[in-house]
Amino acid sequence: MVLSAVVVGMVGLSFASVPLYRIFCQVTGYGGTTQVAENLPGASTSESDRVIEVRFNADVDPSLPWSFQPVQRSLFVRVGEPGLAFYRARNLSDRPVVGSATFNVTPLKTGEYFTKVQCFCFDEQKLEPGQEVDMAVSFYIDPEILEDRNVDEVKAITLSYTFFRQTDEESEGTKNSTQLTLRTAPAKTLN
């Protein structure tokens, strides 16, 4: 009976390990996982004189027929000041395709201070054949970075995204939210 309970517990733990690891990374910034905030920092948050260059990187999995690149290569952002960057994606195929972006920042130790407020990466993105969109990411660098002596030497942070194709089965449950995201996100459709 005890052995059966241990086996069932181990199987349950194996299924829970991925979501638990994801939560651990989001809370601690481990592995360059960024933080997420509901709002930009308020006026009470004092901006620093420290400026950090935020560089932007974009990759696409070979199974996704999209072009995807940052609109700007980098921005200089004061610690505590909101930043806004755009990435451009285009569906190169002749049919609608749904993609999902993964992300991280380097150096990895800055993940706990890089905070996204709004991002195209929070939801799947559906692009119609030939459709091109600019997708926004709104972020700030948490002023708590100024208190961490382990990141004093950091002059630049690289925000990297990789888009992957979602299969029909994976995206079926999120069709409505994906279309809503494209309409409400600060993105514009280009002709």
C-alpha positions, 0 to 999 in steps of 0.5 A: 500500500505504501509502495503504491502511494509512493509510485502514485506520488512520483507520477503526480510529481513528474506531471507537476514538475514543469509547471512548478519549475516555470513558477520557480523561474518566474518568481526568482528570475532563474535562467533569465526568466523575466518578471511580469507586472500589471502596471508600469512603475508609479511616479513615486518610483524614483528614476535613477541616473543609471542607464542600461542598454537593452538589446533585442534579439529575434529567432524563429524555429525552422518549422514556423514560416515567419520572418521575425525581427526587432524593429530597433536593435537596442534602446537606452533605458534609465532604471525605473523608466518605462521602455517600449520596443517593437518586433515585426512578424510576417507570415510567409506562407499561404495559410493562417499560422499560429505562433508562440514566443518564448523569451529570456534575458541575458545576463541571466542574473538580470532576469529578476529585475527585467519586468514586462508589463505588456508583451505579445509573448503572453499569448499565441499570435495568429497571422493570416497569409502574408500578414505583417504586424508590429508587436509591442513589448512594454517593460522597465528595469526594476530600481531594486537592481541598484541595490544588487552589487552582483549586477553593478557591472551590467551595462547591457541586457539582451531580451531574446525571443524565439517564435515556435509554430503551434499545432492545430491541436495546441492552438484550438483552445486559444483561438478566441484569445489569440484574435483578441490579443491581436486587436487589443495589443499595441500592435499595428498591421502594416500593408 
